[in-house]
Amino acid sequence: MERQSKSKPPLDDRQVAQLLGTLPAWSRRGAKAIRRRYEFRGFLDSIDFVNRVSVRAEKANHHPDIDVRWNKVTLTLSTHDKGGVTQKDFSLARQCDELFAKFFAP
């Protein structure tokens, strides 16, 4: 049984735009998600990143859509049970950026 989300209601367009200003590599994906593509030296780094993200995502009970294409990983975040983008998405986005900067950035 999946745990219930304790996140607040979805953010409005102004709030999402303001928070995206703090995460410049992220962009809006439709009305209900945010997205970022990361690029790596090769496939194994891509998979290492996905594994590191998965640990944090599981801990937060917030699971991104993940697309792996050899040396590129695209993460799409949305709080599905709230019907849009919430603070929970931005929190995980920041954690993913921190992982990338710490372990994979050139």
C-alpha positions as a printed Julia matrix, in Angstrom:
106×3 Matrix{Float64}:
  0.0    0.0     0.0
  1.4    3.39   -0.99
  1.74   5.99    1.73
 -0.43   9.08    1.51
  1.32  12.28    0.45
  1.53  14.92    3.13
  2.4   17.66    0.63
  0.38  20.83    0.32
 -1.85  21.56   -2.69
 -0.22  22.22   -6.07
  1.63  25.48   -6.52
  0.1   28.11   -8.78
  1.82  29.29  -11.98
  3.44  32.27  -10.27
  4.88  30.14   -7.48
  6.24  27.56   -9.93
  7.85  30.29  -12.06
  9.41  31.87   -8.98
 10.86  28.56   -7.75
 12.1   27.65  -11.23
 14.11  30.88  -11.04
 16.1   29.25   -8.24
 16.74  26.12  -10.34
 17.73  27.48  -13.76
 18.42  24.11  -15.4
 14.84  22.98  -14.7
 11.85  23.91  -16.84
  8.11  23.57  -16.79
  6.76  20.46  -18.47
  3.13  21.18  -19.25
  0.91  22.38  -16.44
  1.69  19.6   -13.99
  5.42  18.83  -13.98
  8.98  20.14  -14.01
 11.85  18.57  -15.94
 15.61  18.57  -16.28
 18.05  16.7   -18.5
 21.48  15.83  -17.11
 24.42  14.84  -19.3
 27.22  12.46  -18.24
 30.54  11.12  -19.53
 28.96   7.77  -20.32
 26.32   5.18  -19.57
 27.73   3.96  -16.27
 27.74   7.49  -14.83
 24.12   7.87  -15.98
 23.13   4.7   -14.14
 25.14   5.67  -11.06
 23.24   8.97  -10.96
 19.88   7.2   -11.32
 20.79   4.86   -8.46
 21.72   7.81   -6.23
 18.51   9.64   -7.14
 16.44   6.53   -6.46
 17.71   6.32   -2.87
 16.64   9.9    -2.17
 13.37   9.49   -4.02
 12.48   6.38   -2.03
 13.37   8.1     1.24
 11.09  11.02    0.31
  8.39   8.68   -1.04
  8.45  10.79   -4.18
  9.38   9.01   -7.38
 10.35  10.84  -10.57
  9.76   9.67  -14.09
 13.24   8.74  -15.32
 14.35   8.45  -18.93
 17.88   7.13  -19.58
 19.48   7.57  -23.01
 23.12   6.39  -22.87
 24.8    9.5   -21.36
 21.65  11.53  -20.72
 19.12  11.23  -17.91
 15.89  13.2   -17.94
 13.95  13.56  -14.7
 10.33  14.66  -14.69
  8.78  15.54  -11.34
  5.12  15.92  -10.49
  3.12  15.26   -7.36
  0.53  13.05   -9.05
 -1.73  12.64   -6.03
 -1.98  16.45   -5.75
 -2.51  16.97   -9.47
  0.48  19.22  -10.15
  3.77  20.67   -8.99
  4.33  21.04   -5.24
  7.15  21.95   -2.9
  7.92  18.24   -2.78
  8.97  18.37   -6.45
 11.29  21.32   -5.88
 12.82  19.68   -2.83
 13.71  16.55   -4.81
 14.9   18.66   -7.78
 17.36  20.45   -5.47
 18.62  17.14   -4.1
 19.16  15.82   -7.64
 21.08  18.96   -8.61
 23.23  18.6    -5.49
 24.01  14.96   -6.38
 24.96  15.94   -9.9
 27.19  18.8    -8.73
 28.89  16.67   -6.08
 29.58  13.52   -8.09
 29.24  14.2   -11.82
 29.68  17.84  -12.84
 32.72  18.47  -15.05
